[in-house]
Amino acid sequence: MDDDALANWIAEDWEISQQTANTWIEKHKEFLQNIKDTNIKISPGGFPVNSWIAQFFYAGRPTVIVAPNGEGKTYFASWIMKKAMITHKDWVFASNIPFYFFDERYEELRPLNLIQIQTLSGLLRLIAENIINKKKTAVVLDETEHFSSSHSWRDSNWIAFINISRHLMVKGPLLIYHATNLIPIEIRTGQIGNSVMPLMIHNGERYIASWKTKPHVLHISSSDVILPYSHRGWGGFNPDVDVIKLERDIVQIDIREAAKMIQKKLDKYIIGDKENPDIIYRTKMSEAGKKGAAKRWANRRSE
């Protein structure tokens, strides 16, 4: 691996010195070695790992981090995933954040349980594979409002997607938004969501606020080395699956059978132009269908 080339890349992308970039690379390598050796040390009085991770990766219910552009939402997502990797080595983290180590030249810098996903079909196949291999999947989707608005996702799509996520025992998903009014109302009001947590900056440091947490704010230190990601070339996320039809067909069957069905038959649920996967057709749903999906969600919540 060419450390100098990577350091130049990071320095230019993040507008920092090459010396700082080199330090970042070395600390990331140290993290990879430590996690491999199961020798991660958590400082006394520091990050309360289990309680905070449980809040952000609440099983089967999305958690939202919201803040204006440039406040550090992607920074936080990278930070929380790195923290979660410390104590949850059995989790596989799926994210559309463009980390440097997804470049094949730097493959050795990629934690083995961190996978980049850019389509919903790819995410579902990964989840199914993890279920078969008895692993848990934690999902982080950045710039969520872009894919959900540009591809005409409606509230019914979110209900179906979250029903599927809950049935497949997904950790999260953790969703990143830059404006509260862009968050789907069912998620914003807690009908199918966990919590909306604003990110704030005070004296140059980042904080997450939530009424569910004690002491009600989480300090994200700028001195913490995060999983290194790129500011450029964000690949987006393509919701290329008819989640309404898929939800109807899998939520009533055993989770492993659902995983096997996804592995074998997901292609028939993929929507859009096969030759141009960026073109997504709008999924329609009748009012009766919406009520049915909402009722199924309510029944599952009461179980």
N, C-alpha and C positions, 0 to 999 in steps of 0.2 A: 504494500500500500504506500502511496506517495503522500506522506504527511504534509510536506510543504505545499503541494497542490491543494489539499483539503484545507489547510490553514489559510491559504490565499483566498479560497472560495468563501470560507466562513468570514474572514476579515472584511471582504468586499460586501458580502451579503448583509452582515450585521453592522457594518461601518465601525469596526473595532480594530485595534492594532493586531498585527500578525502574532506578536508575543502573547497577547491575551487569547487569541484563537488557538495557539499551540498549547497553552495551559488548559483550555477547554477540552481539547482532544485528549490530553494526558489524563485529565480527571475522568473523562468518559471511559477511557480504557481501564482505569482503576476501578470504576464502578462495575464494568463488565467482569473483571477478574474477581472482584469481591462477591458479586452475586453468584458467580460460578462456584466459588469456594464456600458459599453460604457464610460469609464473614462480614455481613453488613452490620455496622454499629449505629445505633440510634442514640443521639445525645440526650442525657437526662433533661427533662423539662421541655424537650423539643416536640417534634411532630407526633401527636397522639394517633398512631397509624390506624388502628382498627376502627376507631370511632369515626374518624374523618372519611376514610375510604368507604365505609358502609354508607355514609351520607351521599357521597358523590356517585357511587356505583350501586345504588339501591336496586335490588333485583327486580326486573320486569317493569320498572316504572322510570320514565326519563327524568333526569335532573338537568336543569338549564343553568348555564353561566351566562350572564348578560352584562354587556358594557359597550360604550361607544367604541368606534374604530380607534385602534392605536393604544388602547388601555392595557393590552397584554393578555387577552383571552387565550390565544394559542400558546403563549408562554405558560399560562396556568395549566392548560391541558397537558402540555409536555411535562410539567412539574408534577402533577398529580399522578400521571401514569408511571413516572419513575419511582415515586414514593410507593405506589401500589405494588410495583414489581418486587419491592424489598420483602414483603411478607406474603405475597400471593404468587408464588412461582408456578402454581398449577393453573393460573389464568393465562389465556391467550388474549393479547390486546390487539384489537382491530381498529384502525384509524385511517382517515383520509388526509392527515397532516403529512406534508412532504418532508420527511426526515432525510438528512444528508445520507444516512447509511442505507437508504434504499437504492442509491446509485450503486450499480454492480461493482464499481471500482472500490467501494468502501463497505462491501458486504460483511466483512469481519467486524465492523462496528455495530452491526444490527443485533440487538438482543434477540435470541431465538424465538421468544414468545411475543414478539411485536411484528404485526403484519400490516402492510399498507393495503387498503381496499379503496377502490374508486367506483364500484358499482354495487347496487343492492344485491344483484345476483351473486357476485363474488363474495359478498358478506354472508349471504345465506348458505352458500356452499361451504364456507369456512366454519360457520356455526355448526352445520350438520357434521362435518368431519370431526370437529371437537367433541360433539356429543358421542359419536361412535367411539372415539378414543378416550372417553370419560374425562374430558377437559372442559373448563368453563370459559366462556367468551365474555370479555368486557369490551364495550363498544364506545368509541369517542368520535363524534362527527362534528367537524369544524365548518364554519360558514354555512350553517344549516339553512338559514333563510334563503340562500341563493338557489340551492337545488329544490327546495320545497315550493318556492314561488315560481321559479322559471319553468319547472316541469309540471305545473298545474296540480300539485298535490292539494287535496282538500281535507277537511276535518275527518271525513270518512276514511281517507287513506291513512291518516295518523292513527285512528282508532284501530284499524286492521293491523297496521305495522306493530303497534304496541301490544296488541293481543298476541301476535306471532312471537314477539320478543319475550313476552312473559311465559308463553307456553314452552318456548325453547330454553327458558331459564337463562336469558342473557343478563349480564351484569350491566345495568344502565338501560338504555344508552345515556351517555353524557353528551348533551347537545350545547353547542356554542352559538349564541345570537348576539347581534350588536344593537338591537332595539327591542324593547319589551312588546311593543304593539305588533311585531312580526311573529311573535310566539303564538302558535295555534291556541285558541281559547280553551280547548279541553286540557291542554298541558298547563297553560298559564293559570287556570283556576283550580288545578289539582284534580280534575275529574279523571284523567288518565296519567297524571304526572306526579312526581315526588315533590320537588321544590324548585323555585326560581331563586337563584342566588346572585345578587349583583356583585361585580368586581369593582373595587374602588382603588384610587391611588392617593396616598397621603405622604407628603415629604419624600416623594420618589419611590416609595415602597407600595407593594400591592397587598390588598386585603380582600377577603371574601366575607360577605355578611350574610347571616342567616339566623332566623329566629329559632331554628331547630338545634343550633349548636351552642356550645359553651366554650369560652366566654363570649359567644356570639360573633366573633370575628376570627378569621384564620389569616395569619400573617404569612405571606409568601415572600421569603427573603430573596433579595436580588443577588445575594452572594451564593445562593444555591445553584449548582450546576444542573441544568435541565437536560432532557434528551434533545440533542441538537437538530433543529429543523430549519428549513429554508424559507425565506420570505418570498421567494420567487417561484414561479412555475407551479402554483397550487393547482392540483389536478381536478379539483371539484369532486362531485359525487353524483352518479347517475342512478336515480331510482327506477331502474329498468324492469321492475317486476310488478305484475298486477297483484298487489297485496290483498285486495279484497277477495279475489277468487282463491288465492292461496290460503288466506285465513279461514275461509269457509271449509276448505278441504283438509286442513291439518290439525286444527285445534281440538277436534274430537277424537283424535287418535293418540296412542302412546307416543311419548317424546322420541324414543328411539325409532319407532316406525315412521314418525314425522321426518326425522333426520334421513332415513333411508329413502323416503319418498322424494325429499328435496334432491338428494344425490342422483336419483334415477329420472325424475320427471320435471325438474325445475324449468327446463327449456320451454315447456308448453305454457308457462306463466310469464315468460319474458315478453315485454311489449316494446314497440318502437320499430324503426327501420333496421332490419337485420344488417344491411350494408352500411348504415350510418347510425350507430348506437346512440349518438347524441340527440337524435330526434325521438322524442317521447310523446306518445299519444295520450290524450286526456282520458282518464278512467272515470266512467260515469257510474252513478249508483242511485237507485230509486230511494224515495223517502222511507219505504218499507225496509229496504236493505240497510239504510242508516240506523233505523230503530232496532233492527235485528242485531247489528254489530254492537251497538251500544248496550243492548240487553245482555249479549254474550259476555261483554266486558264486565258489566255489573255482577253477573252470576259468578264469574271467575274471581272477582274481588272478594266476594262473600265466602268463598270456599275456605 
